[in-house]
């Protein structure tokens, strides 16, 4: 069983098992614990009364036989992790287009949201797997260039473009996820209806906590803001460092939710979070350089959508659509929205002869 330097050890029972190493440790527990129904029963006993149970919750658009080992929400989490749409988040803007090595991308943002959300779930007795699945998938509907892509795509779609709804209903639709997972993704934005599960509401809080804190940290690193300029309320409540800020807000949700019986944050910390977010908007998201970046993104993405809508033969999902039709426009939005920042800029240069100087600032392409 040797292969390319790796040894697979067959000793005690070569007709039954193969050991990776001769001193592989024993596995705790009983084989009965691997059965999904047994794990669902254990989950039911462990979770808080209002938490979402996996048993009976695996309702999907296309019916599927349940997994032998994993719960339905564990399968959802795994499907999202292995999806190309999730991997592409590594090349999509959080705040800075083509960020420096230590600044966030949309992918690292999703991972940090999952960390905050699962911390809340564990402390409150919520379903960790459902929470993690929603958190990992919550931003898969974002286009290149950050939130500016929503403004870019909205004119082409009835009702506009919302990354949360688009992510649940379009991008992740091929994964055939469970209804509670899709609901949490669709409604994580505070502009949408309240999620139907406490896990979805926990992710909505985690998203806001994570981006408010880590976008500020990235802006400090970039020399855009100074921690000393934070409002006094924020510095008093949660300090100037990301670790203390996130810890403060997590504690605020855990304490308030435990006392109220609903997912909430205490008033003092919620006021600090709101003031912190307003500070980020004024000094980071809406600063002149960010506004100029957003306008460059909008111009580029709209040009790409219109280019592909006029040439539907280039579109994977609608090669036979009529040029310029509503069908072609939607397919063009779907295609362009899935692009990474770099690929969108490359397509603009190659197909539209886009001026390199007109690209959004920060894209690492030859100038």
Secondary structure, DSSP 8 states (H G I E B T S, - for coil): --BTTB--B--TTTTT--BSSTT-----S-GGGGSHHHHHHHHHHHS-TTS--STT----SS-----SSS-HHHHHHHHHHT-HHHHHGGGSBSSSTT--TTS-BHHHHHHHHHHHHHHHHHHHT--HHHHHHHHHHTTTT--TTTTHHHHHHHTTSTT---HHHHIIIIISGGG---HHHHHHHHT-STTS---SSHHHHHHHHHHHHHHHHHHHHHHHHTTS--GGGS-HHHHHHH-SSHHHHHHHHHHHHHHHHHHHSSS---HHHHHHHHHHHHHHIIIIITSHHHHHHHHHHHHHHHHHHHHHHT-GGG-SS-TTS-TTSHHHHHHHHHHHHTS-HHHHHHHHHHHH---GGGS-TT--S--
